[in-house]
Amino acid sequence: MAKQKFNEQEREDRDEAKRDMKMYLALDWDLKGETPEYFLLKKNTSTTGGHIWTFLLTFWFTLGIGNLVYYLLCMKSKKVIK
């Protein structure tokens, strides 16, 4: 009986986490992985205009490395705990 309650609670927690995950997916986040503990979501918030400005302002000093740094800094990740 106690194990059945535990399984029901796990299922309810997973369903609630799945609803949260679906909300993030609707906001253009990408599901990168799922573990028994959490869902891993990723999103790139960089823009084309940002890349152009970064290129124009830093190309002569960094030879394009500034653009790579901008790309990496704009990568966001989020864990939705189950």
N, C-alpha and C positions, 0 to 999 in steps of 0.2 A: 504493500500500500504506500509506504513512504517513497519507494523508488518510482512509483507511478506519479506521485505528486512532484517529485524532483524532475522527471521527464516533462511533465506538463509545464512546470516553471521554466525549464530550459527552452521549450518550444515557444512559450509566450515571450521570453526575452529575445529569442532569435527573430520572431515575427516583428517585434518592436524595433529592433536594430535594422531589420530589412526595410521597414517603412521609412526610417531615417535615411538609409542608404538610397532608397528610391527618390527621396526628396533631393539629395545631392546629385544623383544622376540626371534629374530634370534640370538642374542648374549647371549642366555641362561638365560635371566631374566624370572621370573615367574609373571604372572598377579595375584595379590592377591585381587584386588577390583577395582570397578569403581564407582565413584560418579558423579554428574552433573558437578563438577568442575575439576576433575582430574582422571587419571588412577594411581593406586598404584602398583608399581613393586618391587619385592624383589629378591635378589640373595645372595647365600652363597659362599664366595670366599675362604673358608678354604680348605685345601688339606689334603690328607691322611698322607703325609710326615710331614706336619706341626703338625698334631695331634700326630704323633709318637714322634717327637722331643719334643713337649710340655709335653707329658706324661713322657718321659725319664728324662727331666730336672726338672720337678716340682712335680712329683708324691709323693716323700718322704716328701715334705714340705706342699703340699696342699691336698693330698689324692684324686687327680682327679679333684679338683675344678679348677685348672689351665686350664685343658682341656675344661671345660665348659666355662670358661671365654674366651678362644681362639675362641671357636665356636660362642659365642655371639658377640665378637668383629668383626668377619668376616662377619656377616650378614649386607648386604647393602640394602638400600631401596631408591627408587626414585619416585618422583611424576612427571607425565607428565601432565602439565596444559592444559586444553581444551581451 
